[in-house]
């Protein structure tokens, strides 16, 4: 579909092949290269957000100044400033500005102000926190996110810019874990002219209640004003409570009240991190850190105290005692701040012989481990990219990885040498599966691609979902492909579509006999489907947050699920009965896999660790 952005158009939907709107006659190919595909949001203060596709079919974001703001000189100035700012900045934590222009629809006298920029996939931290029911983040995640954002601010401040609007809703969380600071509409250049305006009392006032410091509210923002807002943002993330709601409700001045009691709501974080946050949001400017490098040094020192043990043993779970329940115990944990991964675990895979474990992390590495003793064998370091998914060929010789930049690579599993790089996707690769005969690779992204592994060529592209395809699985006989998408549907390719989840489907698995499909979703549920009748057998509830991964035991009797609530649950696949819950991770569980013999379960998490559980 091609969307017309003329505010007076009576029918904005058009076929993709038209150059002009069939209703109002306005151009549909903006600047001769951008075709608007859908409205993403019209809730912004002064801009409507659209998705556009350029001539290379790369998705971008188009921001259009709202119709009612076109005569507002201040709004136009802010819009133009954002375009100018984004064109200067080049950092992974900042959207890349591409082009700004004016557009004249048919029969409209005044131009529409437009800005095209990089499309940031994911959700903002305000939305993310709401989906977690405002459950506070862990200290490990807080430190990781602070490091990312302070590095981004370092680039912003080096360009003599002050953001002036840092808050959870202006921070995007990409699927690969990267944070991106957005909305530079009220950013100011920290220039001599701006200083003169402040001295003359002509500085622009900009306030977000609960986040902005007093000097900014009076028109005298400085770089340390961004530190204050950053501190307040992390009080919100660490406590789950908006800073405004932490102030005294009966004697409250939003500009002068201190958040004196916020630490009582954040008992799980260390005093050193709490002290740093207090420094960031100190009312006296001279008590805040002098610059970003001071903050990064403090964070490095805090990080050293967060190192978990490299390897430790755990006692068996006492509650597992009946003969009908397997005995599961945590044998060891892989990963520490130094010797293991230093970022979220995105994917794990076990070799067909059960001897080797592979893990992919946000730290831009893939690690190969000896599953029997937990020793690291070697590390593959990617170049400015993050492996999102892994799969091992049935013969155990080749590892395939799919990345956040849409690249699929094949690696020699014994040496770590790269064998082949497949043609790039235009979108992040979310999942990979290989047919049982080892001849065909399937990759899921904005679509599903089918690759011939004999010649490494693309065979075909399947556009069977209307949104990104987060998960795929193949039946044991290799004849059926199951996929789950952001659009809440599960498709059994060439057969039918299963609907029932209320939110995006994150993971699917097929039982060894090929008769059952299991799906996990952002709606916190797990659904069990009959592959033959295409009907839902039952729904499993019990997780308190999104279900990110599901796996079925090799004997087909048990199902495990991993969730953002930090828990792993074991279920009876036939009855849906919850057997018990495994705890130990301190952040979202992202990946689960059984060993071929079914005696080992491996879990990966955003806490940067991999846990190996023995089943007896």
Buried (B, 14 or more C-beta within 10 A) or exposed (E): EBBBBBBEBEEBEBEEEEEBBEBBBBBBBBEEEBBBBEBBEEEBEBBBBBBBBBEEEEBBBBBBBBEEBBEBEEBBEBBBBBBBBBBBBEBBBBBBBBBBBEBEBBEBEEEBBBBBBBBBBBBBBBBBBEBBEEEBBBBBBBBBBBBBBBBBBBBBBEBEBBBBBBBBBBBBBBBBBBBBBBBBBBBBBBEEEBEEBBEEEEBBEBBBEBBBBBBBBBBBBBBBBBBBBBBBBBBBBBBBBBBBEBBEEEEEEBBEBEBEEBBEBBEEBEEBBBEBBBBBBBBEBEEBBEBBEBBBEBBEEBBEEBEBEBBEEEEEBEEBEEEEBBEBBBBBBBBBBEEBBBBBBBBBBBBBEBBBBBBBBBBBBBBBBEBEEBEBBEEBEBEEBBBBBBBBBBEBBBBBBBBBBBBBBBBEBBEBEEBEEBEEBBBBBBBBBBBBEBEBBBBBBBBBBBBEBEEBEEEEEBEBBEEBBBBBBBBEEBEBBBBBBBBBBBBBBEEEBBEBBEBBBBBBBBBBEBBBBBBBBBBBBBBBBEBEEBEBBEBBEBBBBBBBBBBBBBEBBBBBBBBBBBBBBBBBBEEBEBBBBBEBBBBBBBBBBBBEEBBBBBBBBBBBBBBBBBBE
